Amino acid sequence: MTMMLTGTTPTPLPLDQMKPWNSARQMLVCTSVTDEAPDVKTFTFAVEGGGWFNYMPGQFITVELRAKGGDLHRTYTVSSSPSRPYAIAITIKAQPTSIGTRWMFENVRPGSRVRAYGPSGHFTLSRNPGKKYLFISAGSGITPMMSMLRWLSDCAPNTDVVFINSARRPEEIIFREELELLAKRMPNLSLGFLPEARSVASPWSGLMGRIDRHKLSMLTPDFMGREIFCCGPDPFMRAVSAIVRAEGFDMGHYHQESFGATSIAKSVHKQAQEIVLEGKPTGVAVSFLGSNEERVCEPGKTILETARRAGVRIPAACESGICGTCKVLKRSGEVEMHHNGGISDQEINAGYVLACCSRPTTPVEIEA
């Protein structure tokens, strides 16, 4: 059951009487803000007007922030589980240079309305099921692992899972208390925490230091036979990938989450920017049907860049074809799209494109 607020009186509604969240039309309402660790908070949301959330554990959403100087779009992994569909939560860490996250820390409170888009992403055990899992993360990279583990706890609590998380200090291990509680409820869950340094704030007598072959083997002796999911800073993921690859691990069973463009995607983008069409028209027309605007897209430019020149608003976050925030419906015409996993084949077949990495090859019509 969920709670739809009518004035101050909560009215329970069963799931089959509600529709799933439509990110194009429905806002989110913050229901709680929870401190998890130093500079780490969990923001929990409900659907404004009622609804439930349909996503896969490990996916992310893109949040629109009304900050000074214009809207910001930031992608955050969902830390909650779809097995509890009436609320959705994101757990985020504010770095010293964070702009969007700091804005959320300072401005989002229970009752705040926030627009978000999604869900998106392919980093999920739903797409890569296994008999045994190794979830290995560092810092806030724990969030997609927590979503997947919470789902397993609700739906398959006997699953064999090794859960490893690295942190700078013991008190910075996010979800530590909940993980220890889950380990009591899940008979085949093994936890491995790896703080890099001791702290007077939280005494520690366990294993310490950065991940290496020796520590991985101590915490997961049978890692070669597990489905591995890895998330964290790029140096951490490179280290884990190098360790298992050196052991001859089948990398088809290794999955990692990254919000940065790959070198291939960057190369494709650079080549497209350098396109020169000698002796041909200087561009093709892009019609934005929802805004009643039309502009010529210059050679090598994207639909997103053309939309901005026309004053047409298309939300975008990563702008590398990863997050899927800029997904729009193409009504007619042809485009060349080099994405990085932010759109599914099913969506492409339905006529959707990612505006950030789609370059029209003929006149096109876009719902925007």
KAGIBEL-V212560 format. One record per helix or strand. SS is the DSSP state (A for helix, B for strand). FROM is the first residue (numbers start at 1). LEN is the number of residues. Records with the same first field share a line. If there is no record, write none. Layout:
SS: FROM-LEN ; FROM-LEN
This chain:
B: 2-5 ; 9-5 ; 20-1 ; 28-10 ; 40-8 ; 52-1 ; 60-8 ; 70-9 ; 88-6 ; 113-8 ; 132-7 ; 160-10 ; 189-9 ; 208-1 ; 227-5 ; 254-4 ; 283-6 ; 293-6 ; 327-6 ; 335-3 ; 352-3 ; 358-3 ; 364-4
A: 15-3 ; 100-8 ; 139-17 ; 170-3 ; 176-10 ; 213-7 ; 223-3 ; 234-13 ; 251-3 ; 263-11 ; 303-8 ; 345-5 ; 355-3
